Amino acid sequence: MGTEVVLVDEVPFPSQITTTKPLSLLGHGITDIEIHFLQIKFTAIGVYLDPEVVSHLQQWKTKKANELAEDDDFFDALISAPVEKFLRVVVIKEIKGSQYGVQLESAVRDRLAADDKYEEEEEEALEKIVEFFQSKYFKKDSTITYHFPATSATAEISFHTEGKEESKIKVENANVVENIKKWYLGGTRGVSPSTISSLANTLSAELTK
């Protein structure tokens, strides 16, 4: 049986993927900026979650989608729910991997510094991630994935581009891992408002079932 595909800005995302178990595409969107009224799109994003996540969000059952999208506590609960999460990020506009690595590093570092959690271990973990992306070139349709297991505070990041073998890195610093999740899933502070809004719509519909 073929998996259905969802198009996110013309980029195909399977509606389900299987890691240790089937995960569903519960949110999707893009990262972009507007320069002189021109929208430049960088990446398409798919957020795959264990459907079980809904059982950890029951206290928001009565909220509408637009209320959830504005509720950072809801997204904090989503991030900390002990279920498997998988992010698939597909490049729309090509850039150097180093540019992406620096964006990720500064977003995570700023969040950690604000929470007073930016110590030597966090700095080292972030440096390794920056190094990992440094040598990569993000051609159009290259894929970055983040796999967050249900029970351990780790992340596996992988990068795949046409004609090259997939490369991977494991991140084991819990503070860095949490803030990578927050970069993509952090409610009003997330990097992609369209993804947050899509997650809010899907989850509010799931919560009312």
HUWOGI-V31023 format. One record per run of one state. SS is the DSSP state (H for helix, E for strand, C for the rest). FROM is the first residue (numbers start at 0). TO is the last residue. If there is no record, write none. Layout:
# HUWOGI-V31023
SS_FROM_TO / SS_FROM_TO
This chain:
# HUWOGI-V31023
C_0_3 / E_4_7 / C_8_9 / E_10_13 / C_14_14 / E_15_17 / C_18_20 / E_21_34 / C_35_36 / E_37_48 / C_49_49 / H_50_55 / C_56_56 / H_57_59 / C_60_63 / H_64_68 / C_69_70 / H_71_79 / C_80_83 / E_84_90 / C_91_93 / E_94_95 / H_96_113 / C_114_118 / H_119_133 / C_134_135 / E_136_137 / C_138_141 / E_142_147 / C_148_153 / E_154_159 / C_160_165 / E_166_170 / C_171_172 / H_173_184 / C_185_185 / H_186_188 / C_189_191 / H_192_206 / C_207_208
